[in-house]
Amino acid sequence: MTDLTPTETKNRLKSLGLFGLLACWEQLADKPWLREVLAIEERERHKRSLERRLKNSRVAAFKPMTDFDWTGSCTAPR
């Protein structure tokens, strides 16, 4: 993981709404685990966002082309 500047780290905290951590910045700025916590939170939120959008889209499960019944489908003209 690349090392972030304090400004970048504060911006990530703010964008995630982690205002409690931001308020304690002076105590947490040098903690080695802070960047990893940010990465974990961003990854989980991104995953949940994708899952929520897929669920809300109501897209059904996809059928592979090998399982499709082509006998009743449109045929090309001869």
C-alpha positions in Angstrom: 0.0 0.0 0.0 1.3 3.4 -0.8 1.9 5.9 1.9 -0.6 8.7 2.0 0.0 12.3 3.0 -1.9 13.5 6.1 -4.1 15.6 3.8 -5.0 12.6 1.7 -5.7 10.5 4.8 -8.0 13.2 6.2 -9.9 13.5 2.9 -10.5 9.7 2.9 -11.7 9.9 6.5 -14.0 12.7 5.6 -15.4 11.0 2.5 -16.1 7.9 4.5 -17.9 9.9 7.2 -15.5 8.7 9.9 -15.7 12.0 11.8 -14.8 10.5 15.1 -11.4 9.4 13.7 -11.0 12.7 12.1 -11.7 14.5 15.4 -8.9 12.5 17.0 -6.5 13.1 14.2 -3.6 14.3 16.4 -3.7 11.0 18.3 -4.1 8.8 15.3 -2.0 10.4 12.6 1.1 8.2 13.2 -0.7 4.9 13.8 0.3 2.3 11.3 -3.1 0.6 11.3 -5.0 3.7 10.2 -4.3 3.3 6.4 -5.3 -0.3 6.5 -8.5 0.5 8.3 -9.3 3.0 5.6 -8.6 0.5 2.9 -10.8 -2.2 4.5 -13.7 0.3 5.0 -13.4 1.5 1.4 -13.3 -2.0 0.0 -16.3 -3.2 2.0 -18.4 -0.1 1.1 -17.6 -0.6 -2.5 -18.5 -4.3 -2.4 -21.8 -3.6 -0.6 -22.6 -0.8 -3.0 -22.2 -3.1 -6.0 -24.3 -5.8 -4.3 -27.1 -3.3 -3.5 -27.1 -1.8 -7.0 -27.3 -5.3 -8.6 -30.1 -6.3 -6.3 -32.0 -3.1 -7.0 -31.5 -3.5 -10.8 -33.6 -6.8 -10.6 -31.3 -8.4 -13.1 -32.1 -12.1 -13.1 -29.5 -14.8 -13.3 -27.8 -15.3 -16.6 -28.1 -18.5 -18.6 -25.0 -19.7 -20.5 -25.4 -19.9 -24.2 -24.7 -23.6 -24.1 -27.8 -24.1 -21.9 -30.1 -22.1 -24.1 -32.8 -24.0 -26.0 -32.3 -22.8 -29.6 -35.0 -25.0 -31.1 -37.8 -22.5 -30.5 -35.9 -19.4 -31.2 -35.9 -17.3 -34.3 -34.1 -19.0 -37.2 -32.3 -17.3 -40.1 -34.1 -17.2 -43.4 -33.0 -19.8 -46.0 
